[in-house]
Amino acid sequence: MPATKDRTAPSRAAARPFVLWREVLTAYAAPALMAGTAGVVTGQADLTVAAGTSIAGTSAVVAFLVGAWLRHGGRPRRWTLVLPRPVLTVLLVVATAGVAAGLGWFVAAWLPAHTALPAAPWLRRLRIDLPVSAVLATTIVTLRWRGTVAKPRP
């Protein structure tokens, strides 16, 4: 008997809905494990520490903010449903990466100049860690969210 696709079965997106807390938890755990492992394997103690702080923390915060904004109280904005998935993703990635890069550059320069904190290597890491984490978290959350919502009818 030939195998056929069962068209009555629920789709993968319907089987796993977008749940914000799960997305935030994944956004924290995945980069923390990957960057932490890379730091341990390569012997970079600063990367190991950054894995659980600036890298994973930024990913979780961005995933929460983007996911909450996309859900918009359970009623998404119409334009977020109408735009093609890649276009929406690029728009949100550019916005979050810009904000994260600005924040990283500001904090790396402002903290040593206005506090007793010296210009430490972890501060310089923020200039890279924040925007990269924001790009990855925004991309994943946006694509996951769009994969679980139905397009509006005209």
Order of alpha helices (4+ residues) and beta strands (2+ residues): alpha-alpha-alpha-alpha-alpha-alpha-alpha
